[in-house]
Amino acid sequence: MEWDDINQVCDVVRETSFAIHMYHRNGHLEKVYENALVHRLRKQGVKLEQQHPLRVYDEDGTVVGEYFADLFVEDSLIVELKSVRATTNEHIAQLLGYLKSSRIETGLLINFGAPKLYVKKYLLTPDELPRAVEKFTKGR
């Protein structure tokens, strides 16, 4: 499926998450919500990878490791899922760290663990990256 922009992709993920939360409610393990989201998004033709390895870059462009994104959607969106009573600053820092170190601009933090679904979009703009990183990413 073709998307006009990242906002459309985010909207589909958000709306699908809401439908899952309405059906399953809170109280399940994170993996249940992850599997449900993968299942429903794929049914809609969304390209995504589950537990997808992403490289972690140092400021000079050197690969220093990798981490596994819960979901990597349309090669441009990191989705970090939680099933906790409330999100914390540590959860936000985790997603922001993933965005910066993998050089992905857009991420969603979604928490299914509370009675009310939590979805928040985070953006990392190019000017938030060190100059060495900005120079490196222009060449990729």
C-alpha positions in Angstrom: 0.0 0.0 0.0 1.3 3.5 -0.8 1.2 6.2 1.8 1.2 10.0 1.1 3.2 10.8 4.2 4.2 9.5 7.6 1.2 11.1 9.2 -1.1 8.8 7.4 0.9 5.8 8.6 0.7 7.1 12.2 -3.0 7.6 11.9 -3.6 4.0 10.7 -1.4 2.6 13.6 -3.2 4.8 16.1 -6.7 3.9 14.9 -5.9 0.2 14.8 -4.4 0.4 18.3 -7.7 2.0 19.5 -9.7 -0.8 17.9 -7.5 -3.4 19.6 -7.8 -1.7 23.0 -11.6 -1.5 22.6 -11.8 -5.2 22.0 -9.1 -6.6 24.3 -9.1 -3.9 26.9 -6.1 -3.6 29.3 -4.6 -6.4 31.3 -2.8 -8.6 28.7 0.9 -9.0 28.3 2.6 -6.6 25.8 3.2 -9.5 23.4 -0.5 -10.0 23.0 -1.0 -6.4 21.9 2.0 -6.5 19.7 0.8 -9.7 17.9 -2.7 -8.2 17.5 -1.4 -5.0 16.1 0.8 -6.9 13.6 -2.1 -9.0 12.6 -4.5 -6.2 12.0 -2.0 -3.9 10.3 -1.0 -6.6 7.9 -4.6 -7.3 7.1 -4.8 -3.6 6.0 -1.8 -4.0 3.8 0.7 -2.1 6.0 4.3 -3.1 5.6 5.9 -3.8 9.0 8.5 -5.9 10.8 8.1 -7.3 14.2 11.1 -7.2 16.6 13.1 -5.7 13.8 16.8 -5.1 14.4 17.9 -1.5 13.9 21.5 -0.3 13.9 22.7 2.1 16.6 25.1 4.7 15.3 27.6 6.8 17.2 27.9 10.5 16.4 30.5 9.9 13.7 28.4 7.3 11.9 30.2 4.2 13.4 27.8 1.3 14.1 28.1 0.5 17.8 25.3 -2.0 18.2 21.7 -2.8 17.5 18.4 -3.0 19.3 15.1 -4.5 18.3 12.2 -2.2 17.6 8.8 -3.7 18.7 7.5 -2.7 15.3 9.2 -1.0 12.4 6.4 0.3 10.1 6.8 1.2 6.4 10.6 1.6 6.8 10.0 4.9 8.5 8.2 4.5 11.9 9.4 3.0 15.2 6.5 1.8 17.3 7.4 1.1 21.0 4.6 -0.8 22.8 4.0 -1.0 26.5 1.5 -2.7 28.7 1.9 -0.8 32.0 -0.3 1.1 34.3 1.2 4.4 33.3 4.0 5.5 31.0 7.0 7.1 32.6 9.8 9.4 31.5 12.0 6.3 31.1 9.6 5.0 28.4 9.8 8.3 26.6 13.6 8.4 26.9 13.8 4.9 25.6 11.9 5.8 22.4 13.8 9.1 21.9 17.1 7.2 22.3 16.0 4.7 19.7 15.1 7.4 17.3 18.3 9.3 17.7 20.7 6.4 17.7 19.0 4.7 14.7 18.4 8.0 12.8 14.7 7.4 12.4 12.7 10.6 12.6 9.3 9.4 13.8 8.1 7.2 16.6 5.0 6.2 18.4 4.8 5.2 22.1 1.6 3.2 22.7 0.5 1.9 26.1 -2.3 -0.7 26.2 -1.9 -1.4 29.9 -4.2 1.4 31.3 -8.0 1.6 31.1 -7.5 4.5 28.6 -5.3 3.9 25.6 -2.2 6.1 25.4 -0.7 7.0 22.0 1.9 9.7 21.6 3.9 10.6 18.6 7.5 11.8 18.9 9.6 13.5 16.2 13.3 13.9 16.0 14.2 16.6 13.6 17.6 16.7 11.8 18.7 19.8 13.8 18.5 17.7 16.9 21.2 15.4 15.7 24.9 16.3 16.0 26.6 17.8 12.9 28.6 14.6 12.3 25.4 12.6 12.2 23.7 15.1 9.9 26.6 14.9 7.5 26.6 11.1 7.6 22.8 10.7 7.0 22.8 13.0 4.0 25.0 10.4 2.2 22.8 7.3 2.9 
